[in-house]
Amino acid sequence: LAAGYHLEPHSPQPRRQGEPPHLSPRERQVATLLVDGASNKVIARTLGISVHTAKFHVTAILEKLGAGNRADAVAMLLREGLVAI
């Protein structure tokens, strides 16, 4: 808070059946790298972010997709057309 940040309540919008999840532009970049098989370390290096931030984005993508792991997320990203190959 002292640095000027503020907290907002997180209230995810429920996804309708068949409706793809909304990914932020950065999450789309991370998703593209996930599909390529990149590790968190490679994602961080490629995007110029910390490994912690890369993990944060990967976790957000997994949650938005309802995926149990990275492999599930990749399958969902490709199936729903959220990432072009």
Salt bridges, closest charged atoms under 4 A:
GLU8 OE2 - HIS6 NE2 2.89
GLU27 OE1 - LYS64 NZ 2.70
GLU80 OE1 - ARG15 NH1 3.42
